[in-house]
Amino acid sequence: MPYPPPPEQPYDPRYEPAATEEVVERTHPRIRIVRTVNALIHLVCAVFALVLAVHIVLVFGEANAANGFAHLISEWSGGVSLGLRDLFTPDSEKFRVFCNDGLAAVIWLVIGAVLTDVIARIGAPGPRRVWYRRRSYR
């Protein structure tokens, strides 16, 4: 035998379900574009710095220059070295590569940081985020 339905309760506002709030970030399309451009700049500069760092490791590890990977990294690091390959000319090849390619890698990271900061300041002036509260009643 089924149970009888519960008796009807009078309306009491204390037992009304509470409203839930959700904080939502609204991003202007221009800010999204600036963030995307900055992410791409960070990615490119980080890849260039990584190639230079891998070249330093390969030189320190005395990698086989005839190997395809070592040759690719050597050629690519020559292209992204910013013309710093012969800036320092100590007698040791390892130290020369460390100084020249290491400096180029640091400069790539600085270039990325400065470019993204300038683009963020010019492309998205004012407040960076706009927050509002959205209520939902259940």
N, C-alpha and C positions, 0 to 999 in steps of 0.2 A: 504494500500500500504506500503510495507516494506521500511525502510529507506535505503538509499544508504550506501555502506560500507565506512568507514572513509578513507580519502586519505592516501596513503602510505607516511610514514614519513622517511626522510633520517636517517641513523644510527647516533646516538649521544651517545657517551659513558657515558655522564652524567646521562642518563636515564636508564642505564642498572641496572638490579636488583642487589642489594648488596649481597655479599657472607655472609652467616650466619656462625658463629663459635660456636662450641660446645666444651666445655672442658670435656674431658673424662679421667677417672682414670683407668690406667692399673695396675692391681695388680698381682704380681708374685704368682704362685700357692703355693709356700712355705709360703708366707706371709698369704695367705688365710688359710692354715693349722694351722699356728701359732695362728691366730685370733680365729679359731674354738676351738682349744685346750684351749686357754685362756678363752674363753667364757664358756666352760664346767667347767673349774676349778673355775671360778667366781660363776657359778651357784651352784656347789656342796658346796662350802664354805659358800655361802649366805644361802642355805637351812639349813645347819648345824647350823649356827648362828641364823637363824629364829626359828628353833626347840628349841634351848636353850632359846631364848627370850620368846617364847610361854610358855615354862615350868615355867619361872620366873613369868609370868603373872598369870598362873594357880595357882601357889603356893601363890602368893600375894592375889588372889581372893578366896583362900581357896576352890578350886574346889574339887568335890567329887572324891576321889581316886578310887572308884569302877566303875566310868564311863569309858566306853571303850576308848573314845578319850583322856581323862586325863591319863589313864593307858598307852596308846600307846605313848603319848608324853613323859611321865615320863621314860618309858623304852628306847625310842630312844634317849632322851637327856642323859641318863646314858651311852649310847654307844658312843656318840660323845663329851663327856665332857673332853676328853683328860686326864683322870685320876685326874682331879682337884676337884672331888666331896668332898673330905675331906681335902682340902688344908687349908681353913679357917674354924675354928670351934667356932663361937660365939654361945651364948646361944639361940638366936632367930633363929628359922628354916627359917623364911622368909629372914632374913639378910644373913644367911649362903648360901641359894640357890642363892640369888642375887649376892653375892661376887663370889662364885665358878662358877656358870653357866655364869654369866656376864663376868668374866675373860676368860672363855673358848670361849664364843662367840666372844669377841674381838680378841683373839688369832686366831680363825678360819678366821676372816676377814684379819688379818695381814698375815697369811699363804697364803691366796689367793692372796693378793696384791704382796707379795714377789715372789711367784712362777710364777705368770703371768709376772712380770717384768723380772725375770731371763730368762724365756722361750722366751720372746720377744727380749731380748738383744742377746741371743745365737742363736735363730732360725731365726731371721730376722735382721742381721746386715746391716748397711748402711742406705741409705735413705729409709724412710718408705713408701713414695708414689712417683709414677712417673706420671707426668702430661704431656699431649701433647694437641695440638690444632688440631681439625679436621675441615676442611672447606667443605662446601657444596654449590654448585652454583645452584640456581633455575632459 
